[in-house]
């Protein structure tokens, strides 16, 4: 069978092999505490589940690509409360079937596969930036991150800026939990506009943080959304990973282009899911409760790594701990043998070697259980 050469070149999704090995151990009866995939265990709030049930229609019909007005209005309301920004629900917001799907399909609307159009992102990174870009026929420019794992405009060489079509930022960052400052976001946005590149800001973890709330590109844009798109998700904020509900907000012309390409792909979210998402975006209390739980998990695990003398880098926001180790593959294998599943940093691209990522998804009790294994295994 002949395959798309892009699929053959990329191979399996980077974390799929880890999950397969973990699955085999579970099937063999081994108890595991799984920190590898960002899929939290806390229940979805009851009012969200009720909103979904109440919206299931007697007659099912196709949803529209533009989405329900009530959802777009709820997202606009959230952005006004959280960021103090005003956006037009009719022209500057489009719902997506989770942020991953929206991120993957975005390059199809803006990349000319017959040109030298480049998609730029920092690495290590969420793998979907590269995967969507390659399937869309773009050139890839992965900028290796160092130190604090924050991408800044000056990290991107001039020759890369010359061919950049799309420039990705991620803050809070997956996989490291690092946070990009408002000033650095402003620098990336300004340079992107100067180079006629569309600036894409992945802000799916914006409500998961310690201390001060992270900045959004929508705040630093000064009311002008030209040349920018920001990506949001209900998954971690509201415990809705299985609902698959996100949103893209920004430049009205870019949103219109996304409506066109998404209509061809048939990725509109079911309207009963949109009703649940509207309820989630309209409420902030449940997000604050979830944030406190993730911060408690972070504190528990950070203390374990401090005890064994391993450096936790970034990890002040999002859903992750990013830990410096000697050999990420060897440590991942050793921990798996002792019943703790983590992700090797290299699964997220160049620059991830020598780190492991822990997603704060097990329960608080499981995190406490994991501490003993982590300390015993990593001290030996």
Secondary structure, 3 states (H helix, E strand, C coil): CCCCHHHHHHCCCCCHHHHHHHHHHHHCCCCCEECCCCCCCCCCCHHHHHHHHHHCCCCCCCCCCCCCHHHHHHHHHHHHHHHCCCCCCCCCEEEECCHHHHHHHHHHHHCCCCCCCEEEEEECCCCHHHHHHHHCCCEEEEEECCCCCCCCHHHCCHHHHHHEEEEEEECCCCCCCCCCCHHHHHHHHHHHHHCCCEEEEECCCCCCECCCCCCCHHHHCCCCCCCEEEEEECHHHHCCHHHCCEEEEECHHHHHHHHHHHHHHCCCCCHHHHHHHHHHHCCCHHHHHHHHHHHHHHHHHHHHHHHHCCCEECCCECCEEEEECCCHHHHHHHHHHCCEECEEHHHHCCCCCCEEEEECCCCHHHHHHHHHHHHHHHHC
